Amino acid sequence: MAPAAQLLEMKSLTLLGSTGSIGVNTLDVVRRNPHLYRIHALAAGRNVDAILQQIIEFRPDFAVLSTSQAIDSLAAALSDSGLPRPNWPELAFGPAALIRAATSPVADMVISAIVGVAGLEATYEAVRLGKRLGLANKEVLVSGGRLVMDAVKESGAELLPIDSEHNGVHQCLRAGNRDQVSKLILTASGGPFRNTPRSALESVTPAQALNHPTWRMGQRITIDSATLMNKGFEVIEACWLFGFPPSQVDVVIHPQSTVHAMIEYSDGSVLAQISATDMRMPIQYALTWPERSQAPIPKIDWSEARHWDFAPPDFDRFPLLKLAYQCQEAGGSATCTLNAADEIAVESFLKGEIPFPGIAAVVAETLSRTPNRQPRTVAGILEIDKESRSTARNIVRGLTARRAAAAQPVPARV
């Protein structure tokens, strides 16, 4: 009998966010399985050097960058590379080109890995067409969960999670019926400050917050992991992906990051998905589902001594996780505002404009100032996102001004 990998048909892929961490790992899976996958389209932001090398190696039909200037630079780099012009992909830029890449009839599957709401519209249009979608973009469901999942129901699109926790839930759910599940359990490393006293968080530096103990990720997601906001976003995603209310989605701190998710069934049985901390595993699972293929990652060596720790999260130390639960319970545009405010707050912390606890303060104040609505379109979601970012920036400016005033020396009395 032929190996399982040989039974799978070759898939043509569109990769949205090809130069980021998920994109690079996806291309490594493709590189190791040239008989299973070919790249139809690559889309990135402005990283011309990175996408140039990807084009030379994977020879896509279509390449998209965010701006015309980036595309001009890419064209010049392709000329300098010596790649014959007949082997160049079609080059395009902007949101319309991104949608073209995501909805191309040539693409059998779309990997959505663009960071932020920039990937929402293209992902939504792919879902509307009933595409098979590997989802690694949290903002798609955090900002537009209702809209996207309604489109999934209407089109019959397959939505396969790539985040390790949701991918783990997806695997565990294969063991029983949906109505037999009593709880989803997502694990969190706890980040670098899980044991740091709250009084010490005021002096945390960006360098300390970016030093994640387990994963190597982009700056925003690393800071979100340090505040547990990232886990809050994952709770919201899990509610949409699997149809559970927030009250049935728990978070536990698991510093070893080996157990990615657990499912508690109604009879008290708990199933866990366990694997090495390597994103290529969930990526390949999404690509080959419902089959399984030989993974390009080291397997866990069970002959080695090991222990795993589990503990409940401290909602007082990490208030953003609690806010995420509250926003999902509230529904409407609350989670969209949550995401937008967090992005601005994280940027401000990285610039040194606000302290580490200020991230939660900015998000909470933005939520209190932004009315909750029921967006019906992508344009409506993007408008709320824009408004929330503006509000968050104003709050940051106010905090910065007050900190500066407090730092001024008090004039001596004569």
Disulfide bonds with the S-S distance in Angstrom:
none
